[in-house]
Amino acid sequence: MPHVTKTAEVARKEASLADQAYYMVRERILRGRFCPGTVLCRRKLAGEFGMSLVPIAEALQRLESEGLVESQPRVGTRVRTPGEDEIRGRYVVREALEAESAKLCCLHASFQERMELRRLGDQLDTLFARVREREDDRDLFYAVQENHTNLHLRIAECSRCVQLKKAIEQNHVLIYNWFFDSSTRGRFLPPRFHQDLMEKVTGDDPDAAEEAMRLHVRFGLASVVEQLAGTTASSDWRRKRKEPQ
């Protein structure tokens, strides 16, 4: 019995470490420190995080299941470099989910929620303007993207459809938006980008809110495809990878 208890405790500890490793690696990807194509050495990560290889392997497996990293047998693991079809597909899914979210939010949000969303949109545009002035400030960029994700999730909450919000989270559509933005630095948003969107989402025309969100999601797609899809053709990691795992 003591042996079983000890095994359970070890398993819980390793699970906790795996969670820590998962969030640390994911954060570096979303900050742009691990760019698409970056090789992730398990031994190096284990040494840096002060962990064994087990939680690192579990963390990378989870990130792979979410599509942020990819692995090849006897080659290794790297940050995923999405191709054009995948990028466009991610945008299609996000557009479909968030357009419906905006429409339902326009229909069901309370007066207080509408005022909150307008305030959040105004704050977010101010933050994005600061990012443009301090392009190399990764900490600021990370904080702004967190605020961006939270705003869109708040719209989903105000839609009064729990399943829709879960679908947005489970499909990682906002995380991929963040990942794409982290990987294509130098892409700037126009003034009032989120304020104008919030005016439609909190207005009295659900169809206008839906269309505004569709246009919002599509903005910059061509630039993302051009920059990221071009990376795919220039990165043959299978030939270069020699580092031990």
N, C-alpha and C positions, 0 to 999 in steps of 0.2 A: 504493500500500500504506500509506504513512504516513497518508493521508487516512482510510482505512478504520479504522486503529488508533485515530486520534483520535476518530472518530465512535463507536466502541465504548466508549471511555473516557467520552465525554460521556454516552452512554446509561446507563452504569453509575452515573455520578454523579447523573444525574437520577432514576434508579430509587431510589438511596439517599435522595435528598432527598424523593422521593414517600413513601417509607416513614416518614421523620421527620415529614413533614406529616400523614400518616395517623394516626400515633400521637398527635401533639400535638392534633389536632382531636378524635379519639376520646376522649382523656383529658378534654378540656374538657366533652364531652358527658356522660361518665360521672361527672364531678365535679359536674354540675349547673350549670356555668357557662354552657353553651350549652343552654338549655331547649328543649323541643319548640316549634317555631314560630320559633325564632331564625334570622334570615336570615344566611347566611354569604357575605360579599362576598369574592370571590377576590382582588381587588386589595388589599383591606385585610389579608387573611391573608398574602399574599405579602410585603407591606411589613413586617408584624409579624414574620414568620419569617425575613426576609432571603432570600427565594427568588424565582425567576421564577414566572410563572403556570402553567408546564407541570407542575411537580411538585404544585402546589396542585390543579390540575384533575384529575390522576391520583389524588390522595388522595381528593378528593371523589367521584370516580367509584367508587372502591373502597368507600367508605362507603355510597354509594347502592346498590351491588350487595348489600351486607350489610343494607340496610334501615334504617340509622340516619339517613340524610339523604334528601331527595327534591328533584328538580329539575323545572322547567317551562321549555320553550323561551321565550326572550325575557323571562323573568320572573326566574329566578335559582334559587338553592339554599338550602334551609333544613333545620334539624333536623326529622326526620320527626315528625309528630303522628299517632300511630296511632289508628285508629278502634276501636270496641268489638269488631267481628268479628275484627280482627287481634289485638287483645290476648288475647281468649279463645282464638284459634287458637294463639298462641305458648304459652299455658299448657297447652293440650292436648298439644302436641308435647313440651314439657318434662316434663310429668307422665308421659307414656308412656315416654320415654327414661330418666328418673331413677328411676321405680318399678322398672323392670327392673334398673337398675344397683344399686339398694339390695338387691333380692332376690338377685342374683348375688353381691354383696359378702357378704351374710349366709351364703351357701353356701360361699364360697371364701376369704375373708380369713383370714390366719394370726392366731395369738394376738397376736403383736407388732403387727400391723396394726390389730387390734381395739382394743388399748390406745391406739395412736396416734390413732385416730379419736375415741375417747372424750375423750382429752386435747384434741384440736383442737376438739371440740364445746364443751367447757367453756371454753376460751380464747375462742372466738367469742362465746359468750353474755356473757362479761365485757366484751368489746369493744363489743358492741351496747348494753350497759347504759351504757357511757361515752358512746356517741353520743347516747343519750337525754338525758344530762346536758349535753352540749355540742353541741346540735343544729346550731349554725351553723358548726361546725368542719369545713369541707369536706375538709381534708387527712386528718383522722381518719376521716371517712366513707369517703373513697376507700380508705384503708388497710384498713378493716374489710371493705369490699366485695371487695377483693382476697383477703383471708383467706377470705371466704365462698365465692368462686369456687373457690379452691384446695381447700377442704374437699370440695366436691361433686365436683371432678375427682379427688380422692384416692379417694373412694368408687368412682368409675368405674374407676380403676386397680386397685383391690382386687377388682373384679368378675371380673378375669382375661379380659375380653373387649375386645380392642384396638379392634375395629370399633365397639363401643358407645361407648367413650370418644371415638373420632373423630367419631361421629355427634353426640354432645353438643357437641363443639367446633365442628364444621362447621355445625350448625344455630344456633349462637350462642345457645343457650337460656339459658346463664348470663349472657352479656353483656346479653341483653334483660331478664333479671331485674334486673340492675344498673341498666340504663337506666330501667326502670319505677320502681325504688326512688329513683333520683336525681331523677325527675320528680314524685314524690309524697311530698315530705318531710313529716315529721310522722306517718308511719306507724311505729308501734313494735311490736316483737315481745314476746311474753309471756316471763316468766322461764323458763329451762331449755328454750327452744325447740329449740336444737340438741342439748343434752345428752339430752333425752328421745328425739329422733330417733336419736341415735347408740346409745342403749341398745337400740332395736329393730333397727337395722341391724347391730349387732355381737352380737345375741342368737342364739338357736337356732331361731327360727321365721321362715323366709324369707317366708311369706305376710304375717306381721305387719310385717316390714320393708318389704315392698312397699306395704302399706296405709298405714303411717306416713309414707312418702315421698309418697304421693298427697295425704294430708291436709296435709302440710308445704308442698307446692307450691301447693295451692289457697288456703292462708291469705292473706287480704288481697286476693283477686282482686276482690271487689266494690268495695273502696275504690279500687283501681287503675283499674278501668273507670269508676267515677264521676268520678274526678279527671281522668284523661287523656282519656277520650272527650268530656268536657265541653269540653275545650280545642279539640277539632276544630271544633265548631260556632261557636266565637267567633273563629276565625282565618281570615280571607280574605286570604291573603298576595298572591294574584294582583292584587288591586286596590291593595294598599298598596305593592307593590314598585316602586321607581323608581330605586334605587341602581344605578350602573353595575357591571358585572362585570369 
